Amino acid sequence: MMIRKAQPQDMVQVLQLIQELAVFEKEPHAVEITVEDLLRDGFSNPPLFNCYVAEVENTIVGVALYYFRYSTWKGKTIHLEDLIVKHDYRGAGIGYKLYKKIIEQAKIEGVKRIEWAVLEWNTPAIAFYKKTGATIFTDWRIAQMDEATINKFLENTRDKLD
């Protein structure tokens, strides 16, 4: 097994893992991105995301996808968007190696914080993160707007924006 920086030719398999994660997270139809989106966004200048893959015998079996954010309290931070390991390869230490690679990259980049979201029902992941020293916050909530909500907000506030 090898951990390496993702290459454009990996994006088909990366998307397959993203779709597998969506099924695991009980959102099988939520993935809208395409291979073309991943190629454009991950390999543009500057890229919108960075990605490490775990490869076994020319097959991508794990992905750690991250991007940089900025904290007004801490400065440059990393957001770990997805840490995915193919179902049949879980429990073999692949997720740990990808996770460690992100932490090593954070150290190289001089970031002050790494953050990510974990579903409250994903107790194995929560236990893993706690075991590594991560803090799992219970007093912060994630807020987001999807495309439909963005459009509805703008439509409802059209006259109020000016």
N, C-alpha and C positions, 0 to 999 in steps of 0.2 A: 504494500500500500504506500502510495506517495501523496503528499500534500504539495500542491503547486498552485501558482497563480493561474486563474482561468484564462483560456485563449478563445478567440472568436469561434473556432470549430467546436468548442465545448457547449455552446449555448443551446443546442437542441436537447442535450442531456440535462443541462441545468434547468431548462423549462419543464422537462418531464419530472424532475425532482420537486420543483415548485408546485406543480399540479398534484404530485403525491402528498405534499404537505397540506395543500388545500383540502384534500379528501380527509386526511388525518384530523384537521381542524374543523371538520364538519361543514366545510364551505366548498364543495366540489365544483360549483359553477362560478366561483368568484374570480378566477384567474382570467384577466382580459388581455394581458400582454402577449406578445408574439416573440418568436425568435428574432425577427427584424427589430423589434423594440429593444430587446436585450443587446443586440449587436450595436445599434445606434447609441444607446444610453451608456453602455459599459465600455465602449471603445472609442468614444468621441474625445475631443480635446477641449476642456477637461472632461473626464468621465463622470457620470452621475453616480456610479457605484463602482466598487471594487469587489472582487470575488476570488476566493480560494476554493479549489476542488480537491476531493480525495478520490484517487484513482486506483482501481484494482484491475489488473489485466486489461487495460485500455477501456475500462468502463468507469464512468463517473458514479460513485456510490455515495458521495456526500458533498455538500456545498455550504460555505459560509459567505454570505453576501452582506456587505457593509458599505456605509458611506459616512462622510464627515459632516458634522453639525457644528454649530457654534453656540456655546452657552455664555450668557451675559455674566454669569458668575464664575465660570471655569475657563472659558476660552474654547479652543479646539477640542471637540469630543468625537467619538465614534459611535454611530448607531448601528448595532448588529441587527439587520433586518430579518435575516433568516439563517438558521442553523439546521440543516436538513441532512439526515442519513437515511438511505434506502432501508425500507422495513427489514429486509432479509439480512442486512449488515449491522443492525443495531446491537449494542451490547459487546461490540468488538473493540471499543476504544476509539473508533473513527471520529465520533462527535467530540470527544475530549481533545483529540489532536487538532481538529479544526478550531475549536474554542481556544485552545492554547495558542494557535497561530494568530488568531485575532488579537489576543492579549499581547503577544510578542510584537505585532505590528503597531499596536497602540503605544507600546514603550518606545519603539523606533521613531514613531511620529511625534512623540512628546505630548500626547493627549492627556488630559486630566481626568477623563471619565469615559467609560464605555457604558452604554445603556441599551436595553432591549425590552421587548414586551414578552410576557409569558401568560398563557391562558390559565386561569385559576384552577381549572380541572386537570391540568397537565401536571399532576403531582410528581411523577418521576423527574420531569425537567426541573421543577421547583426544588426538589430534594438535591438534584445534581448541582444546581447553581448555588444553593445554600452551602453545600459541602465544599465548594470552591472558594467560599468567602463572599459571594455576592449578597447584596442586600435586596430583599424582595419587599418593595413598598406596598403597603395596604391602604395608605391614605391618599395616594395620587390616583386619578382616573385618566384614562386616555380619552381624548376628545377628537373627533374627526368629522369632516363633511365629505360625502361622496359626490360624484359628478352631478347627479340629479339634485342633490341638496344645494350645491353651489349654484346651479342654474335657477332653482326655485328662489333662493335667497336674492339673487341679483334681479330676477323678475319682480319680486315683491318689493324691492327697495329702489327700483329704477328711478323713481321721482325723488327719492330721499337722498340719493348719492350726490346730487349737485348742490 
